Amino acid sequence: MLYALDDRETMKSVAAQLVKNKLATVPEVSRGLDIPPSTLRDVVSVFSDSGVRGLIPTQRGPNGSWKFTPERQQRTLETARAQPEGTWAEITASANEDEEGGLLASRGNSDLTSSGDRKG
């Protein structure tokens, strides 16, 4: 089977199948594909439980309303320009407010403001 050198998912799938089907041992595959044995055991376990889909990484990061959208970016820049002495917490809180206002205020913002205040 041919695969690109940077195609880690295919390499993991091949490695897991070799071990699971007893065509090679963990130490043999580990040496041959330069995968640490503990990582290979984890890959075999995930492959056994979830198949190839379990080896494909999921996208990480913010989802939905937590994305730094162009609108939030614009509100943040406007707040920073209007309040040059504002704290980072105040500026980011403004960017995270929803259209009705006060998303963070309704959740509480004490952690951000207590560590970010610039009192002078």
Beta strands, then each sheet from edge to edge (+ up, - down):
end
